Amino acid sequence: MREPATTTPQPSAPSRWSVYMVRTAAGLLYTGISTAPERRLRQHQSGKGSRALRGKGPLTLVWQQEVGDKGAALRLEYRLKQQPKSFKEQLIQSPELWQSWSPQWLPSATQP
């Protein structure tokens, strides 16, 4: 009998995580993370995403920003969820502001 072929798992490319915001029909903003925000929006729209968005459609993806690894995405999502709606609306209207706001929300890469 032949021995089963052993395969060494191939390292996969690191996932590129994004933070995104979805607007509900009532104008509420939902913040989440995903490696594919458009796919995640379809999941939300079909009722298979976050429970918080079920029955709140139609939903619109209004903002997304690629942030790198999952840890960074989680930290940035947390900080963004703490911000008032006015802050989020300003970010949606002027996405370039993200570059000045987001670095202060991540721990410094260099530790003393």
N, C-alpha and C positions, 0 to 999 in steps of 0.2 A: 504494500500500500504506500502511496506517495505521501510524503510529509507535507503538511500545509505550508505554503509560502509565508515566511515572516516578512512583514513590512515594517519599516521604521517610519513612525509618523513624521510627515513632512511639516516643518514649521510653516504656519500660515502667516500671511501678511498681517501686520497689526491692523485691527479695525480702526476706522476713522469715525469717531463719535461726534455727534452734533447735538447742540441744544436747540430746541425749537419752541415756538409758541403757536397755538391754535386759537382762533377766535370762534366762539359759539354763536348761535343765532341771536342770543340775548346780548352779545357784545362782551361776554366774559372772556378772559384770557387764561388758557391752560398752558403750563410750561412742562416740557418733558425732554428726555434724551433718547437718541436712537442712532443706529448706524445708517439708517435710511429713512429720513423724516417723511418723504412722500409715501413710502410703503406704510409707515406707522400711521399716517393720516388716514389711509384707506382702512386700516384695521380699526381705528377709532370710529370712522364713519359706518363701518359694518357692525358696530357694537362689540367688537372683540378686543378693543383696546382698554383704556382706563375706564373704570366704572363711573368716574366723575363726569365723563363726557357722554354717557349713554342717554339717549333721548334729548340731547342738547343741540342737535344739528339743525340746519346744515353747518358743517364745520369748514373753516378755511385756515390753511397754513399761511400765517402772516409774517413769520420771521424764522430764520434758521441760521446757525453759525457753526461751522466745523470747528471743533476745539481740540482734537487729538485723541488721547486715550480715555478710557472709561472713567478712571479716577478723576481726571480733570473735568469731565462732563458732569459727573455727580456733584462735585464741589460747586461748579458754576451754576448748575440747575438749582441747588439749594440756595445759593446767594440770590439768584434772580427771583426765585419764589418769594423771598423776603422783601423784595422791593415793591413800592406802591404801584398801582396801575398806571399812574401818570409817568413814572419812570419807564415802564415797559412800553407805553405808547410812544414816548420820545425815542426809544430805541428802535421801534418799528418804523417810525417816520425818518429817522436818521441812523441807519445801520452802521455808518462809519464811526459812531461814538463807541461802539463795542471795543475797538482797539485801545481806547484810553481807559475804559472802565474795567475790563476783564482782568488785566494783569494784577491789579491790587486784590483781586478775589482769590488768587491762587497762592499757595505757599511759595516762598522764594526757592528757586532751584539750587541756590548755593547756600549751604549752611556753614556757619563759622566753626 
